[in-house]
Amino acid sequence: MTDRTCLVISGGTVVTPHQVLADHSLVLEAGKVAGILPGLASQRDDAQRIDATGLWVVPGLIDLHVHGSLGHDVMDATPKALQGMAKFFAYHGVTSYLATTLAAPRDAIQAALANAARAPRSSEGAQHLGVHLEGPYLNPKHAGAQPSTYVREPDRQEFEAWLKIGGVRLITLAPELPGAIEMIDRGVAKGIEFAVGHSGASYEQVIEAADHGLRQSTHTFNGMLGLRHRTPGTVGAILTDDRIYAQAIADGIHLHPAVFKLLARVKGPGRTILITDAIRATGLADGEFDLGGQTISVRQGIARTASGSLAGSTLTLEVGLRNAMQFAGLALPQALPMVTSTPAEAMGLQGQKSSLALGADADVVLLDSDLEVRLTIIGGRVVHVADERLVRPR
């Protein structure tokens, strides 16, 4: 793949944090955004030129909740798995992601953490930002496809072992469990974000957790106590507390399009985060797949457990973006923050990741009018090209 000190992307419509700039050039140098100029950027002998005429030039997408793809899973705990996933994600416009685990035995979770900490970063794919631990501290009544055998209450000793390994960036837990609030306090002090998920927490319990620093919700509406007019429950707290970013799966299966539209209206693109929750079946034909020791059946792209519960998804993030625009009636510049600046902000990476602003990381995606990914750049390096004619020879 192209590896240049300087890349100049010309002729496209550049979407910055505050503007939509037609017929502008984006200059990437030394892995950073170095300039946004009207028309054609100045000629440079050392620059690789990319012709983005008729294309959207947008920040790289971020997926904060993804388990696997192409037969790989984070819980495989191998460099090969992360490398395979990373390359697949880049083909779909994802430049950064959180490697997401599930409820499992202690040694299995620690192995996945250690693998993410030591595995070399992909030179041809998305960069993982660390690990999202989805569980194991979940409410068994709302476990969904999480292996119920391994769902358990918060354990300080286990948590401290995670901290020693390092790399934990986000933890999904049920805040109503004994010891959960204390864990949030300890984790927030270490720079870890927390999300409510697989939870039967009351409205008041979620608000208390937010008071202690919980700032996200995992696949909102799914795997949690729903909204009722006298008992607003878990969902009611998420919808009404502006401190909480709401993750959502916009595949039209996990949420009815009207419910997604409601969520997007209530929280707004600045507090709505599109995720895939994709599993190892993503990118493959229908069949039977393993998820945490369970056999998952995928039919017409829909993954379910033997009992019929949804088991993650086979969604890719650019398709989720396209769906979100359709469901909520949003134009691309309106919806784009849900896969770029909003997840970056939720993880404390605003201005660094998924922003076409001076000094930001040079993670860029070119989309056509159908929002298909035509080219992906990560750290100033072209890692995926759907059409070689986009890249001009020197």
The 8 nearest C-alpha neighbors of each residue, nearest first, counted from 0:
[[1, 382, 381, 2, 383, 380, 123, 384],
 [2, 0, 381, 380, 3, 382, 47, 390],
 [1, 3, 380, 0, 381, 4, 379, 5],
 [4, 2, 5, 1, 6, 47, 380, 46],
 [3, 5, 29, 28, 6, 2, 46, 45],
 [6, 4, 28, 46, 3, 27, 47, 45],
 [7, 5, 47, 27, 46, 26, 48, 28],
 [6, 8, 26, 48, 25, 49, 47, 9],
 [9, 7, 49, 25, 24, 48, 50, 51],
 [10, 8, 24, 50, 51, 11, 39, 23],
 [9, 11, 52, 22, 51, 23, 50, 24],
 [12, 10, 51, 52, 54, 22, 53, 55],
 [11, 13, 21, 55, 20, 22, 56, 54],
 [12, 14, 56, 20, 19, 11, 55, 57],
 [13, 15, 19, 57, 18, 56, 20, 12],
 [16, 14, 355, 18, 17, 13, 19, 356],
 [15, 17, 18, 354, 355, 14, 356, 340],
 [16, 18, 15, 19, 14, 356, 332, 355],
 [19, 17, 15, 20, 14, 16, 13, 332],
 [18, 20, 14, 13, 15, 21, 12, 17],
 [21, 19, 13, 12, 18, 23, 14, 22],
 [20, 22, 12, 23, 13, 11, 19, 10],
 [23, 21, 10, 11, 38, 12, 20, 37],
 [24, 22, 37, 38, 36, 21, 10, 9],
 [23, 25, 9, 36, 8, 35, 40, 39],
 [24, 26, 35, 8, 7, 34, 9, 27],
 [25, 27, 7, 34, 33, 6, 32, 35],
 [28, 26, 32, 6, 33, 31, 5, 379],
 [27, 29, 5, 30, 31, 4, 33, 32],
 [30, 28, 4, 31, 5, 379, 27, 378],
 [29, 31, 379, 378, 361, 28, 360, 27],
 [32, 30, 361, 360, 28, 358, 359, 27],
 [31, 33, 27, 357, 361, 358, 359, 34],
 [34, 32, 27, 26, 357, 28, 31, 358],
 [35, 33, 26, 25, 32, 357, 36, 27],
 [34, 36, 25, 24, 26, 23, 37, 33],
 [35, 37, 24, 23, 40, 34, 38, 25],
 [38, 36, 23, 24, 39, 22, 35, 40],
 [37, 39, 23, 22, 24, 36, 40, 10],
 [40, 38, 24, 9, 41, 37, 23, 10],
 [39, 41, 24, 36, 42, 38, 7, 9],
 [42, 40, 43, 39, 36, 7, 38, 24],
 [41, 43, 40, 44, 46, 39, 45, 7],
 [44, 42, 46, 45, 41, 47, 40, 5],
 [43, 45, 46, 42, 393, 47, 5, 41],
 [44, 46, 43, 5, 47, 4, 3, 393],
 [47, 45, 5, 6, 43, 44, 48, 7],
 [46, 48, 6, 7, 5, 393, 3, 49],
 [49, 47, 7, 391, 6, 8, 46, 390],
 [48, 50, 390, 8, 389, 391, 7, 51],
 [49, 51, 389, 9, 52, 8, 10, 390],
 [50, 52, 11, 10, 54, 9, 49, 53],
 [53, 51, 10, 11, 54, 50, 9, 22],
 [52, 54, 11, 51, 55, 367, 10, 12],
 [55, 53, 367, 11, 51, 52, 366, 365],
 [54, 56, 12, 366, 365, 11, 57, 13],
 [55, 57, 13, 365, 12, 364, 11, 14],
 [58, 56, 364, 14, 363, 55, 13, 365],
 [59, 57, 363, 353, 354, 355, 364, 362],
 [60, 58, 363, 362, 94, 353, 364, 93],
 [59, 61, 93, 339, 338, 94, 92, 58],
 [62, 60, 95, 96, 338, 93, 339, 94],
 [63, 61, 96, 274, 64, 97, 65, 95],
 [64, 62, 97, 96, 274, 61, 65, 342],
 [63, 65, 276, 62, 274, 99, 97, 275],
 [66, 64, 276, 277, 99, 275, 67, 98],
 [67, 65, 99, 278, 277, 72, 73, 276],
 [66, 68, 72, 279, 278, 71, 277, 65],
 [67, 69, 279, 281, 71, 70, 84, 278],
 [70, 68, 282, 71, 279, 281, 283, 280],
 [69, 71, 279, 68, 280, 72, 67, 283],
 [72, 70, 80, 279, 68, 67, 69, 84],
 [73, 71, 67, 74, 279, 75, 66, 80],
 [72, 74, 75, 66, 76, 67, 100, 98],
 [73, 75, 76, 72, 111, 100, 107, 108],
 [76, 74, 73, 72, 77, 80, 71, 111],
 [77, 75, 111, 74, 114, 110, 73, 78],
 [76, 78, 79, 80, 75, 114, 81, 118],
 [79, 77, 118, 81, 80, 82, 114, 76],
 [80, 78, 82, 77, 81, 83, 71, 84],
 [79, 81, 71, 83, 77, 78, 82, 84],
 [82, 80, 84, 78, 83, 79, 85, 73],
 [81, 83, 79, 85, 80, 84, 121, 78],
 [84, 82, 80, 86, 81, 85, 79, 87],
 [83, 85, 81, 87, 82, 86, 68, 88],
 [86, 84, 124, 125, 82, 88, 87, 83],
 [85, 87, 124, 89, 83, 88, 84, 123],
 [88, 86, 84, 90, 89, 85, 83, 91],
 [87, 89, 93, 85, 91, 90, 86, 125],
 [88, 90, 93, 92, 124, 91, 86, 125],
 [91, 89, 87, 88, 92, 383, 86, 372],
 [90, 92, 88, 89, 93, 372, 317, 315],
 [91, 93, 89, 90, 60, 364, 375, 372],
 [94, 92, 60, 89, 88, 61, 91, 95],
 [93, 95, 125, 59, 60, 89, 377, 126],
 [96, 94, 126, 61, 125, 127, 93, 128],
 [97, 95, 62, 127, 63, 61, 128, 98],
 [96, 98, 63, 130, 128, 129, 127, 131],
 [99, 97, 130, 131, 73, 65, 96, 129],
 [98, 100, 131, 66, 65, 130, 132, 64],
 [101, 99, 132, 133, 74, 73, 66, 131],
 [102, 100, 133, 134, 103, 132, 145, 135],
 [101, 103, 135, 134, 149, 150, 145, 146],
 [102, 104, 149, 101, 107, 108, 105, 135],
 [105, 103, 107, 106, 149, 108, 102, 135],
 [104, 106, 108, 107, 109, 103, 157, 110],
 [105, 107, 109, 108, 104, 110, 103, 111],
 [106, 108, 110, 104, 109, 105, 103, 111],
 [109, 107, 111, 105, 110, 106, 103, 112],
 [108, 110, 112, 106, 111, 107, 113, 105],
 [109, 111, 107, 113, 108, 112, 76, 106],
 [112, 110, 76, 114, 108, 109, 74, 113],
 [113, 111, 109, 115, 110, 114, 116, 108],
 [114, 112, 116, 110, 115, 111, 109, 164],
 [115, 113, 111, 117, 116, 76, 112, 118],
 [114, 116, 112, 118, 113, 117, 111, 129],
 [117, 115, 113, 114, 166, 118, 112, 165],
 [116, 118, 114, 115, 113, 119, 78, 112],
 [119, 117, 78, 115, 114, 116, 120, 77],
 [120, 118, 121, 117, 78, 115, 82, 116],
 [121, 119, 126, 118, 122, 127, 82, 124],
 [120, 122, 124, 123, 82, 119, 126, 85],
 [121, 123, 124, 120, 382, 125, 126, 119],
 [124, 122, 382, 121, 86, 125, 85, 0],
 [125, 123, 86, 85, 89, 121, 122, 382],
 [124, 126, 94, 85, 95, 89, 88, 93],
 [127, 125, 95, 94, 128, 120, 96, 124],
 [126, 128, 96, 97, 129, 95, 98, 125],
 [127, 129, 97, 96, 126, 95, 130, 98],
 [130, 128, 166, 97, 127, 168, 167, 98],
 [129, 131, 98, 167, 97, 168, 99, 166],
 [130, 132, 99, 169, 97, 170, 98, 168],
 [133, 131, 170, 100, 134, 99, 130, 171],
 [134, 132, 171, 101, 100, 170, 131, 135],
 [135, 133, 136, 102, 132, 171, 137, 101],
 [134, 136, 102, 150, 137, 151, 133, 101],
 [137, 135, 134, 152, 151, 172, 153, 150],
 [136, 138, 173, 172, 197, 134, 135, 150],
 [137, 139, 198, 140, 141, 173, 197, 142],
 [140, 138, 142, 141, 137, 147, 150, 197],
 [141, 139, 138, 142, 199, 198, 143, 197],
 [142, 140, 197, 222, 139, 138, 143, 198],
 [141, 143, 139, 145, 197, 140, 138, 144],
 [142, 144, 145, 141, 222, 308, 309, 197],
 [145, 143, 310, 142, 146, 308, 304, 309],
 [144, 146, 142, 143, 147, 102, 101, 150],
 [147, 145, 148, 149, 102, 144, 291, 150],
 [146, 148, 150, 149, 145, 139, 142, 102],
 [149, 147, 146, 150, 103, 151, 102, 145],
 [148, 150, 103, 147, 102, 146, 151, 104],
 [151, 149, 135, 147, 102, 137, 148, 136],
 [150, 152, 136, 135, 149, 137, 153, 138],
 [153, 151, 136, 176, 154, 177, 137, 150],
 [154, 152, 136, 178, 179, 155, 151, 177],
 [155, 153, 157, 156, 158, 152, 178, 151],
 [154, 156, 158, 157, 159, 153, 182, 178],
 [157, 155, 159, 158, 154, 160, 161, 153],
 [156, 158, 160, 154, 159, 155, 161, 105],
 [157, 159, 155, 161, 160, 156, 154, 162],
 [158, 160, 162, 156, 161, 157, 155, 163],
 [159, 161, 157, 163, 158, 162, 156, 164],
 [162, 160, 158, 164, 159, 163, 165, 157],
 [161, 163, 159, 165, 160, 164, 158, 167],
 [162, 164, 160, 161, 165, 159, 158, 166],
 [165, 163, 161, 162, 113, 160, 112, 166],
 [166, 164, 162, 163, 167, 161, 116, 112],
 [165, 167, 129, 130, 116, 168, 112, 164],
 [168, 166, 130, 165, 129, 169, 131, 191],
 [167, 169, 191, 130, 129, 131, 192, 166],
 [170, 168, 131, 192, 193, 191, 167, 132],
 [171, 169, 132, 193, 131, 133, 194, 172],
 [172, 170, 194, 133, 134, 196, 195, 193],
 [173, 171, 136, 137, 195, 196, 134, 174],
 [172, 174, 198, 137, 175, 195, 196, 138],
 [175, 173, 179, 176, 172, 208, 180, 195],
 [174, 176, 200, 173, 204, 177, 179, 199],
 [177, 175, 174, 179, 173, 178, 152, 138],
 [178, 176, 179, 175, 152, 153, 180, 174],
 [177, 179, 181, 180, 153, 176, 182, 152],
 [180, 178, 182, 174, 181, 176, 177, 153],
 [181, 179, 183, 182, 178, 208, 184, 174],
 [180, 182, 184, 178, 183, 179, 185, 186],
 [183, 181, 179, 185, 180, 184, 186, 178],
 [182, 184, 180, 186, 181, 185, 187, 179],
 [185, 183, 181, 182, 187, 186, 211, 180],
 [184, 186, 182, 188, 183, 187, 181, 189],
 [187, 185, 189, 183, 191, 188, 184, 182],
 [186, 188, 190, 191, 189, 184, 185, 183],
 [187, 189, 186, 185, 190, 184, 191, 183],
 [190, 188, 186, 187, 191, 185, 162, 184],
 [189, 191, 187, 188, 186, 192, 168, 167],
 [192, 190, 168, 187, 186, 169, 189, 193],
 [191, 193, 169, 168, 187, 170, 190, 213],
 [194, 192, 213, 170, 169, 171, 214, 215],
 [195, 193, 215, 171, 216, 213, 217, 214],
 [196, 194, 216, 172, 171, 173, 217, 215],
 [195, 197, 217, 198, 172, 171, 173, 216],
 [198, 196, 222, 141, 223, 142, 137, 138],
 [197, 199, 173, 223, 196, 138, 200, 141],
 [198, 200, 224, 223, 201, 233, 138, 141],
 [201, 199, 175, 233, 198, 204, 205, 232],
 [200, 202, 232, 204, 203, 233, 205, 199],
 [203, 201, 232, 236, 233, 205, 204, 231],
 [202, 204, 206, 201, 205, 207, 236, 200],
 [203, 205, 207, 201, 206, 202, 200, 175],
 [206, 204, 208, 207, 202, 203, 200, 236],
 [205, 207, 209, 203, 208, 204, 210, 202],
 [208, 206, 210, 204, 205, 209, 203, 211],
 [209, 207, 205, 211, 210, 206, 213, 204],
 [210, 208, 213, 212, 206, 211, 207, 214],
 [209, 211, 207, 208, 212, 206, 213, 205],
 [212, 210, 208, 209, 184, 213, 207, 183],
 [211, 213, 209, 210, 214, 208, 187, 183],
 [214, 212, 209, 193, 208, 194, 211, 215],
 [213, 215, 243, 242, 193, 212, 244, 194],
 [216, 214, 194, 244, 243, 245, 193, 213],
 [215, 217, 194, 195, 245, 246, 219, 196],
 [216, 218, 196, 246, 219, 194, 195, 215],
 [219, 217, 247, 246, 221, 248, 220, 216],
 [218, 220, 247, 217, 221, 246, 216, 245],
 [221, 219, 223, 234, 218, 225, 222, 224],
 [222, 220, 219, 218, 223, 253, 197, 254],
 [223, 221, 197, 141, 143, 220, 142, 196],
 [222, 224, 198, 197, 199, 221, 141, 220],
 [225, 223, 199, 233, 232, 198, 234, 200],
 [226, 224, 234, 232, 223, 233, 220, 227],
 [225, 227, 231, 235, 234, 232, 228, 230],
 [228, 226, 231, 230, 229, 225, 232, 235],
 [227, 229, 230, 231, 226, 235, 232, 225],
 [230, 228, 227, 231, 226, 232, 235, 202],
 [231, 229, 227, 232, 228, 226, 202, 201],
 [232, 230, 235, 226, 227, 202, 228, 229],
 [233, 231, 202, 201, 235, 230, 234, 226],
 [232, 234, 224, 202, 200, 236, 201, 235],
 [233, 235, 237, 225, 236, 226, 232, 238],
 [236, 234, 231, 238, 232, 226, 237, 233],
 [237, 235, 202, 239, 234, 233, 238, 240],
 [236, 238, 234, 235, 240, 239, 243, 233],
 [239, 237, 235, 236, 240, 234, 266, 265],
 [238, 240, 236, 237, 241, 235, 265, 266],
 [241, 239, 242, 237, 236, 243, 238, 206],
 [242, 240, 243, 239, 266, 244, 238, 270],
 [241, 243, 240, 214, 244, 209, 215, 270],
 [242, 244, 214, 215, 241, 240, 237, 245],
 [245, 243, 215, 270, 271, 214, 216, 246],
 [246, 244, 271, 216, 215, 272, 219, 270],
 [245, 247, 272, 218, 217, 273, 216, 219],
 [248, 246, 218, 273, 219, 274, 249, 272],
 [249, 247, 274, 275, 250, 273, 218, 253],
 [250, 248, 319, 251, 323, 322, 247, 254],
 [249, 251, 252, 248, 319, 253, 314, 322],
 [250, 252, 255, 254, 256, 249, 253, 322],
 [253, 251, 250, 254, 255, 249, 301, 248],
 [252, 254, 251, 248, 250, 255, 221, 249],
 [255, 253, 252, 251, 258, 259, 256, 249],
 [254, 256, 258, 257, 251, 259, 252, 253],
 [255, 257, 259, 326, 258, 251, 254, 260],
 [258, 256, 260, 255, 259, 261, 326, 327],
 [259, 257, 261, 255, 260, 256, 254, 262],
 [258, 260, 262, 256, 261, 257, 254, 263],
 [259, 261, 327, 257, 263, 258, 262, 326],
 [262, 260, 258, 264, 259, 263, 265, 257],
 [261, 263, 259, 265, 264, 260, 266, 258],
 [262, 264, 267, 260, 266, 261, 265, 259],
 [265, 263, 261, 267, 262, 266, 260, 327],
 [264, 266, 262, 263, 267, 261, 238, 239],
 [265, 267, 270, 263, 264, 262, 271, 238],
 [266, 268, 263, 264, 269, 270, 265, 271],
 [269, 267, 271, 337, 270, 336, 334, 263],
 [268, 270, 267, 341, 271, 336, 337, 266],
 [271, 269, 244, 266, 268, 267, 245, 341],
 [272, 270, 245, 268, 337, 244, 269, 266],
 [273, 271, 246, 337, 245, 342, 247, 338],
 [272, 274, 247, 337, 338, 246, 248, 271],
 [275, 273, 248, 62, 64, 247, 276, 246],
 [274, 276, 277, 314, 248, 65, 316, 315],
 [277, 275, 65, 311, 64, 312, 274, 66],
 [276, 278, 312, 275, 65, 313, 66, 311],
 [277, 279, 67, 66, 280, 68, 281, 311],
 [278, 280, 68, 67, 70, 71, 72, 281],
 [281, 279, 278, 283, 70, 68, 69, 282],
 [282, 280, 313, 68, 279, 283, 69, 278],
 [281, 283, 69, 68, 280, 284, 313, 279],
 [284, 282, 280, 281, 69, 285, 70, 68],
 [283, 285, 286, 282, 280, 300, 281, 297],
 [286, 284, 297, 298, 300, 299, 283, 287],
 [287, 285, 297, 296, 284, 288, 298, 280],
 [286, 288, 296, 295, 297, 294, 289, 285],
 [289, 287, 295, 294, 296, 280, 286, 290],
 [288, 290, 294, 293, 292, 295, 291, 287],
 [291, 289, 293, 292, 294, 295, 288, 278],
 [290, 292, 293, 289, 146, 103, 101, 102],
 [293, 291, 290, 289, 294, 146, 103, 295],
 [294, 292, 290, 289, 291, 295, 146, 304],
 [293, 295, 289, 288, 290, 287, 296, 292],
 [296, 294, 304, 288, 303, 287, 289, 293],
 [297, 295, 287, 303, 302, 286, 288, 298],
 [296, 298, 302, 285, 301, 286, 300, 287],
 [297, 299, 300, 301, 285, 296, 302, 286],
 [300, 298, 301, 285, 297, 302, 284, 286],
 [299, 301, 298, 297, 313, 285, 302, 312],
 [302, 300, 297, 298, 299, 312, 303, 313],
 [303, 301, 297, 310, 296, 309, 312, 295],
 [304, 302, 309, 310, 308, 307, 296, 295],
 [303, 305, 295, 307, 308, 306, 310, 296],
 [304, 306, 307, 303, 295, 294, 296, 308],
 [307, 305, 304, 308, 303, 309, 144, 143],
 [306, 308, 304, 303, 305, 309, 310, 302],
 [309, 307, 303, 304, 306, 310, 143, 144],
 [308, 310, 303, 302, 311, 307, 304, 144],
 [311, 309, 303, 144, 302, 304, 308, 312],
 [310, 312, 276, 277, 278, 309, 302, 313],
 [313, 311, 277, 314, 276, 302, 278, 310],
 [312, 314, 281, 277, 300, 278, 280, 315],
 [315, 313, 312, 275, 277, 316, 250, 319],
 [316, 314, 318, 317, 275, 319, 91, 313],
 [315, 317, 319, 318, 275, 320, 314, 274],
 [316, 318, 320, 319, 315, 91, 321, 92],
 [319, 317, 321, 316, 320, 315, 322, 314],
 [318, 320, 316, 322, 249, 317, 321, 250],
 [321, 319, 317, 323, 318, 322, 316, 324],
 [320, 322, 318, 324, 319, 323, 317, 325],
 [323, 321, 319, 325, 324, 320, 326, 318],
 [324, 322, 320, 326, 325, 321, 327, 249],
 [323, 325, 329, 321, 322, 328, 327, 326],
 [324, 326, 322, 328, 323, 327, 321, 329],
 [327, 325, 323, 256, 324, 260, 328, 322],
 [326, 328, 260, 324, 329, 325, 323, 263],
 [327, 329, 325, 324, 326, 330, 323, 260],
 [330, 328, 324, 327, 333, 334, 331, 325],
 [329, 331, 333, 332, 324, 334, 328, 335],
 [330, 332, 334, 333, 335, 329, 324, 321],
 [333, 331, 335, 334, 330, 14, 19, 336],
 [334, 332, 330, 331, 335, 329, 336, 268],
 [335, 333, 331, 332, 336, 337, 329, 324],
 [334, 336, 332, 337, 331, 338, 333, 339],
 [337, 335, 339, 340, 341, 338, 334, 268],
 [338, 336, 272, 335, 268, 341, 273, 271],
 [339, 337, 60, 336, 61, 273, 335, 272],
 [340, 338, 336, 353, 60, 341, 61, 337],
 [339, 341, 336, 343, 353, 342, 344, 354],
 [340, 342, 344, 336, 343, 337, 269, 339],
 [343, 341, 345, 344, 340, 272, 339, 346],
 [344, 342, 348, 340, 349, 346, 341, 345],
 [343, 345, 349, 347, 341, 346, 342, 348],
 [346, 344, 342, 343, 347, 341, 244, 348],
 [345, 347, 343, 344, 348, 342, 192, 168],
 [348, 346, 344, 345, 349, 343, 342, 351],
 [349, 347, 343, 344, 351, 346, 352, 350],
 [350, 348, 344, 343, 351, 347, 352, 340],
 [349, 351, 359, 352, 354, 348, 356, 353],
 [352, 350, 359, 349, 348, 360, 354, 353],
 [351, 353, 354, 360, 348, 343, 350, 349],
 [354, 352, 58, 339, 59, 340, 60, 362],
 [353, 355, 58, 356, 352, 350, 359, 16],
 [356, 354, 15, 58, 359, 32, 16, 353],
 [355, 357, 354, 359, 358, 32, 15, 350],
 [356, 358, 32, 359, 33, 34, 355, 31],
 [357, 359, 32, 31, 356, 33, 360, 351],
 [360, 358, 351, 32, 31, 357, 356, 350],
 [359, 361, 31, 362, 351, 352, 378, 30],
 [360, 362, 31, 378, 379, 30, 32, 27],
 [363, 361, 377, 59, 376, 378, 360, 58],
 [364, 362, 58, 59, 376, 57, 375, 361],
 [363, 365, 375, 59, 57, 374, 92, 58],
 [364, 366, 56, 374, 373, 55, 372, 54],
 [367, 365, 372, 370, 55, 371, 373, 54],
 [366, 368, 54, 370, 369, 371, 55, 373],
 [367, 369, 370, 366, 54, 371, 55, 53],
 [368, 370, 367, 371, 366, 321, 372, 54],
 [371, 369, 366, 367, 368, 372, 321, 317],
 [370, 372, 366, 369, 367, 373, 317, 368],
 [373, 371, 366, 374, 365, 92, 91, 370],
 [372, 374, 385, 365, 366, 384, 371, 386],
 [373, 375, 384, 365, 383, 364, 372, 385],
 [376, 374, 364, 383, 382, 381, 363, 92],
 [375, 377, 381, 363, 380, 362, 382, 379],
 [378, 376, 362, 380, 379, 94, 361, 381],
 [377, 379, 30, 361, 362, 380, 360, 376],
 [378, 380, 30, 361, 377, 376, 27, 362],
 [379, 381, 2, 376, 377, 378, 1, 382],
 [382, 380, 376, 1, 0, 383, 375, 377],
 [383, 381, 123, 0, 376, 375, 380, 124],
 [382, 384, 375, 374, 381, 90, 385, 89],
 [383, 385, 374, 386, 373, 387, 375, 382],
 [386, 384, 373, 374, 387, 383, 372, 90],
 [385, 387, 388, 384, 389, 373, 374, 390],
 [386, 388, 389, 390, 384, 385, 391, 374],
 [389, 387, 386, 390, 391, 50, 49, 385],
 [390, 388, 50, 387, 49, 386, 391, 51],
 [391, 389, 49, 388, 387, 48, 50, 392],
 [390, 392, 48, 49, 389, 393, 388, 50],
 [393, 391, 390, 47, 48, 49, 388, 389],
 [392, 47, 391, 48, 46, 44, 45, 390]]
